[in-house]
Structure formats: C-alpha cells, structure tokens
Amino acid sequence: MENKFNFEICPERRTTESLKWRVYAEDILPMWVADMDFLSPPPVIEALQQRVEHGVFGYAIDPPSLKQAIVAWLESRYNWRVNEEEIIFVPSVVSGFNLVTMALRAPGAGLLIQTPVYPPFLNVARQAGMKDQRVPLSRDTEGRYYVDGERFRAALTPETRMFLLCNPHNPVGRVFTREELWAMAEACLERDVLICSDEIHCDLVYSGHTHIPIATLDPAVAQKTVTLMSPSKTFNVAGLKFAFAIVPDPALRKTFKQLVHDLGGGMNIMGLVAAEAAYTRGAEWLQALLGVLEANRDFLYEFVHNELPGVKMNRPEATYLAWLDCRDLDLQPNPYEFFLNEARVALNNGRDFGQEGRGFVRLNFGCPRAVLERGLMRMKEALERARMVS
C-alpha cells in the first residue's frame, strides 16, 4: 500500500506562502508548526482541481452531502452515530472553541484547561473575560503523562463553567483511556461543567491505542459536550480552513450557530470540497500515512534514546508531534534557542505550552524520513559540539 502513495518526496515549500517554511532563514530546517511535508491525498487534490476549473467561487451553503460524509466517517471509525443537525461547520477548531467559550461566558465564570497544552488554549479564558483555571497533567516515574482523577476533580471550583479538553493530547501525544475520560466526564457532570473537546488529531492514532470521543461515553455526557474535529491535520489541508463542531444540546447549538454566523466569517469553499473528498475517498491514503508516521515515530524514539544523551521522550500514542524533555541538559538560553542557533533546526518552544513546558521542545516528525534524519543529525552534532566546549 505504501508504494501507491509517495511519502518520500517533500515538495518545495519555500517558494509558497508556507508559514512553516517561510518564517525562518533558508539554512534552518523547520520541524515545528503542525502541518506535514507530504502531498495531500490524490482524491483531495483532484476534487480541488475540478472545483477550480468551474471558475466561480461565490458564497457557499453547508452541503448536505458533506454532513452525510462526516456522519458516515464517525460511525465507521468510532461507532458514533451523530445526527446531521448536530453538526455545525466552523473555519477552524481554534475559532470553534473560542466561540463555544463566548456562548458560555458569564461574570465570574471559570474555564479549566490541562497543561502543558496547545498554545491557543492558554488565551481562551482571557479573551472571553473568564477566570483562567489550570491543572497540570500528572507524570509517572517514566515521564508518561496521565490524568489523575482526584487532582482533576479538585481543580473544578463552583465558578468553573467549562472544561477545554485536548484529546489526543497536543503536545504530549497521549490518547486518554476510557477510565481517564470517565474520571473527567463524571467530575464535570457533577459540577454541571460543559466539556469542549478538541479532537483534531483523533484520526492520527497508532497501533495499540484507540481514540474514544468523550461524548460517546454516555448520553448524559454527550449532552454536556461540544466536540471539535477537522480533516486539517489528518489530510494535511490546514490552510483550507474547515472544521466542524458536534453540539447535541439544542439551546447551546442555537447560540453557537448564531455566533458562528456573526463572527465566523463563513466557510471556505475549497475547505468544503477538500473535506468531502477526504472523508469519502481518503481512507486508503490515511492508512498508508499512519504506517509512515508510526515508522517515523519509532525511528525518532530510538534515535533520541541512543544518539541524544540527556534528551528524553515517550512514544506518542497519536499525532505526528514528539515532546522532548531536555531539562537534564541545561541548554542555554533554552532548548528551543539552542537547537535553533546551534543546530539550525526550528522546533516549538516548550514554554509556549505553559509553565510546565519549560525545558521541553516539540518536534514535528510528519515529514519524509530523509528530512527527519537530517534534522536529528543536526541536533546530535550540536549537542556533541556543546559537550566538547564544556
């Protein structure tokens, strides 16, 4: 199957408007922002080409066929049957969870997040005028993150109105277990706290792990949950700006839908076209992609443990993002700047994911193996030079 799709070529991206490749100087290898250096699935490219040939790009409706495709995708992959009327299109998951927060905001209301976490989470409470409530994920002696149910419950206060969940988790790569999800869901139900679940990486889960949408735990949980998903990470179409929310509660759905209409700015026609092609004809490509990403993950894990002494990582259970613990090395002025300046590799600064991210970097391994190897060798050589100097 892997031979049918070419995951070994990296199209030239510096000549495009690519954020990933244009922010840094040309001698720096970008392994940071979460988009992949792979061609999107052939059916997606073909559908976009056909739409461009039509030549007219006016305002769009929500295509019923796309909602039908989403319903079928969720049922086939997660045994989750949602109603089409519960699906609301949004330009992105980030805009989605910000709009959900706006729908719920009230004087003195609190928003709970778990850190370290995807940087846009850190701004949501402030932007909505809510109390910023945070609880760190727990870590075991091996450095694996997990949800401590009692710690989570204790973090909920009478002011907490919403919990913003990230699952699969960015940046730590966890796919939370049913037990972890239940611990969070039950605590939220007891306190009448809405769960807004960012599940954008749900389709990028590796063997031995299963993504469980938190809304599928129980009908009562579903009624108190807004789930946000998108084809953007899965099929490498983030720039086309399309995501969707699943909102079972009718009253909240009405308020949210109005906010999307007033503030969301409407859908990108190309995003609609790409999403439908991906969900109806992209499964075979995705299966091949997962094999490539899992092999990259395993190669990265072995390289870090064998060739980068002092750096620690756990195998991500999902996503194409690795969370590297560099705290034992005391890299100056911090690991991000060290690898940027000394290795000419751009990673994400762990501090951007919250206080608990200090001393960490996030590495994107969603790229051809040759690119991954080049970046890792640069990092290894930079660390070797630093040890020689010290």
Helices and strands as residue ranges (DSSP letters): G 2-4, H 19-22, E 29-30, H 42-54, H 64-78, G 84-86, E 87-90, H 93-104, E 110-115, H 121-128, E 131-136, E 138-139, E 145-146, H 149-155, E 160-166, H 178-190, E 194-198, G 214-216, H 219-223, E 225-229, G 238-240, E 243-246, H 250-263, H 269-281, H 283-307, E 321-325, G 327-329, H 335-338, I 339-343, E 345-346, E 348-349, G 350-353, G 355-357, E 360-364, H 369-389
